[in-house]
Amino acid sequence: MNSTIISGNLATDIEKRTTQSGVSCANFRIAVQRRFKDQATGKREADFISVVAWRQQADFLAQYATKGDKLTVHGAIQVRSYDAKDGTKRFVTEIVADEVELDKRDRSGTGGNHAPAAPGGGDQFQEVNDDDLPF
């Protein structure tokens, strides 16, 4: 079974493109902290994982996600290869996203959460107060 879940911060802005057939594709990298601190420096290192999202997820992320946002990605690991311009064969390992959860925090310092509308449900953020949640 090829299934993975990663959670981290968006290390780059979303790079969105459209295929010749009109399908949206978004490429981005997520910085995922390792469990343990480096023994020499005492700091946690991060791995930068490449992710690709398609169609509505790509459109949604390109519109709402910005560098530094917290993302959780559910997907499958894919290894593909291509021939570079210099004639060498290159290999790419990435996660193909099935689901992406965006945790958009209010950066004004007020501590409020903002939840983006679902794709196709409008272009505005709806402010959510923790006291209004049923759980």
C-alpha positions in Angstrom: 0.0 0.0 0.0 1.4 3.4 -1.0 0.0 5.9 1.5 1.6 8.8 3.3 0.7 11.7 5.6 3.0 14.7 6.2 2.4 17.9 8.1 4.6 20.9 8.0 5.0 24.5 6.7 4.8 25.6 3.1 8.4 26.3 2.2 7.7 28.0 -1.1 4.7 29.8 -2.6 2.5 27.6 -4.8 3.7 27.2 -8.3 0.6 26.7 -10.4 0.5 25.8 -14.1 -2.1 24.4 -16.5 -1.6 21.5 -18.8 -2.3 21.7 -22.5 -5.6 20.0 -21.9 -6.6 22.7 -19.3 -6.0 20.7 -16.1 -4.6 22.7 -13.2 -1.4 21.5 -11.4 0.3 22.9 -8.4 3.8 22.1 -7.2 5.1 23.1 -3.8 7.5 22.0 -1.0 6.6 21.4 2.6 9.2 21.7 5.4 8.6 18.8 7.8 10.5 18.9 11.1 12.3 15.7 12.1 11.4 14.1 15.4 14.7 14.4 17.1 17.1 17.3 17.5 20.6 17.2 16.0 23.1 16.0 18.7 25.8 18.5 17.6 23.7 21.7 17.4 20.6 20.8 19.5 18.3 22.1 16.8 15.6 20.2 14.9 16.4 19.7 11.2 13.7 19.8 8.5 13.2 17.8 5.4 11.8 19.6 2.3 9.3 17.3 0.6 8.0 18.0 -2.9 4.2 17.7 -3.4 2.0 17.9 -6.5 -1.7 18.6 -6.4 -4.2 18.5 -9.3 -7.4 20.2 -10.4 -9.6 21.9 -7.8 -7.0 21.3 -5.1 -4.4 23.1 -7.2 -6.7 26.0 -7.8 -7.6 26.2 -4.1 -4.0 26.1 -2.9 -2.8 28.7 -5.5 -5.5 31.1 -4.3 -5.3 30.7 -0.5 -2.0 29.1 0.5 1.1 31.3 1.1 4.6 30.5 2.2 4.7 29.6 5.9 1.2 28.3 6.1 0.7 24.9 7.9 -0.4 22.1 5.6 -1.2 18.5 6.1 -1.0 16.3 3.0 -2.5 12.9 2.5 -1.3 11.1 -0.6 1.0 8.6 -2.4 4.7 8.7 -3.0 5.6 8.7 -6.7 9.0 8.3 -8.3 9.3 9.4 -11.9 12.1 10.1 -14.3 12.8 12.3 -17.2 15.7 13.1 -19.6 17.4 16.4 -18.8 18.5 18.8 -21.5 22.1 17.6 -21.1 21.0 14.0 -21.9 21.2 12.6 -18.4 18.3 10.8 -16.8 16.9 12.5 -13.7 14.7 11.0 -11.0 12.1 12.9 -8.9 10.5 11.6 -5.7 7.3 13.5 -4.7 4.0 13.1 -3.0 0.9 13.2 -5.2 -1.8 14.8 -3.0 -5.1 13.1 -2.5 -6.2 15.5 0.2 -4.7 18.8 1.5 -5.7 20.5 4.7 -4.8 24.1 5.1 -4.4 25.6 8.5 -4.5 29.4 7.9 -3.6 31.2 11.1 -4.3 34.9 11.7 -0.9 36.6 11.5 -2.1 39.9 13.0 -1.4 38.6 16.5 -5.0 38.4 17.5 -4.9 34.6 17.6 -8.1 34.1 15.6 -8.4 31.2 13.1 -9.5 31.7 9.6 -10.9 28.8 7.6 -11.0 29.2 3.8 -14.2 28.5 2.0 -14.4 25.2 0.1 -13.5 25.3 -3.6 -16.4 26.8 -5.5 -18.0 28.1 -2.3 -16.8 31.7 -2.6 -13.7 33.7 -2.3 -13.9 35.0 1.2 -12.5 33.7 4.5 -14.9 33.0 7.3 -13.7 33.8 10.8 -14.2 31.0 13.2 -14.2 31.5 17.0 -13.1 28.5 19.0 -16.0 29.0 21.4 -18.5 28.4 18.5 -17.1 24.9 17.7 -19.3 22.0 18.9 -16.3 20.0 20.2 
